[in-house]
């Protein structure tokens, strides 16, 4: 399962409902769960399925994924928030530099 498309990983269509996504996840998780299978590839497949599920079941992350933006699946929300504020600060600073000549 070396596919990078989360919809293909779970075997659902791009306009699948949350119920269909959950059903596909549970079916694949049962098949590849590490407690049932001892192979390393099964564990990697299970992790890949879980990441795909976590993105597609969340409407905001799913929308970002469909638009092609990077989707942050992390347990470090402060890193995401810090990147967000840095982006806003940098854009604001650039805007300020553009407006400064008009006030001098």
C-alpha positions in Angstrom: 0.0 0.0 0.0 2.4 2.7 -1.2 -0.2 5.1 -2.4 -0.1 8.7 -1.3 -3.8 9.5 -2.1 -5.8 9.1 1.1 -9.0 8.3 -0.8 -7.2 5.4 -2.6 -5.7 4.2 0.6 -9.1 3.8 2.2 -10.7 2.7 -1.1 -13.4 5.4 -1.1 -14.5 8.0 -3.6 -13.5 11.6 -3.2 -17.1 12.6 -2.4 -17.6 9.8 0.2 -19.5 10.6 3.3 -18.0 10.4 6.8 -20.0 7.3 7.3 -18.5 5.6 4.3 -15.0 6.7 5.3 -15.5 5.3 8.8 -16.8 2.0 7.4 -13.9 1.7 5.1 -11.4 2.5 7.8 -12.9 0.0 10.2 -12.8 -2.7 7.6 -9.1 -2.0 6.7 -8.1 -1.5 10.4 -9.5 -4.9 11.2 -7.5 -6.4 8.4 -4.2 -4.7 9.1 -4.3 -4.2 12.9 -0.9 -5.1 14.5 -2.6 -7.3 17.1 -3.9 -9.5 14.4 -0.8 -9.4 12.0 2.8 -9.6 13.0 4.3 -8.3 9.7 6.1 -5.0 9.5 4.3 -4.1 6.3 1.0 -4.7 8.0 2.0 -2.2 10.7 3.0 0.4 8.1 -0.2 -0.2 6.3 -2.2 0.3 9.5 -0.3 3.5 10.3 -1.0 4.8 6.7 -4.7 3.9 7.0 -4.9 5.7 10.3 -3.3 8.9 9.0 -5.6 8.9 6.0 -8.7 8.3 8.2 -7.7 11.2 10.6 -7.4 13.6 7.7 -10.6 12.5 5.8 -12.9 12.3 8.8 -12.1 15.9 9.8 -14.0 18.3 7.5 -11.4 21.1 7.8 -8.4 18.8 7.2 -10.3 17.0 4.3 -11.0 20.4 2.7 -7.3 21.4 3.0 -6.3 18.0 1.6 -8.6 18.3 -1.4 -7.4 21.8 -2.2 -3.8 20.5 -2.2 -2.7 22.4 0.9 -0.4 20.7 3.4 -2.3 18.9 6.1 -0.7 18.9 9.5 -1.4 15.7 11.3 0.6 16.2 14.5 0.4 16.1 18.2 2.3 19.4 18.4 -0.4 22.1 17.9 1.9 24.8 19.2 4.2 24.3 16.2 1.2 24.8 13.8 0.0 27.8 15.7 3.6 29.3 15.7 3.8 28.8 11.9 0.5 30.5 11.5 1.4 33.6 13.5 4.8 33.8 11.8 3.0 33.9 8.4 0.6 36.5 9.5 3.4 38.6 11.1 5.5 38.4 8.0 2.7 39.3 5.7 1.7 42.2 7.9 5.2 43.4 8.1 5.4 43.4 4.3 2.1 45.3 4.1 3.4 47.9 6.6 6.6 48.4 4.5 4.5 49.0 1.4 2.3 51.6 3.2 5.2 53.4 5.0 6.2 55.7 2.0 2.7 57.1 1.9 2.9 58.3 5.5 6.3 59.9 5.3 
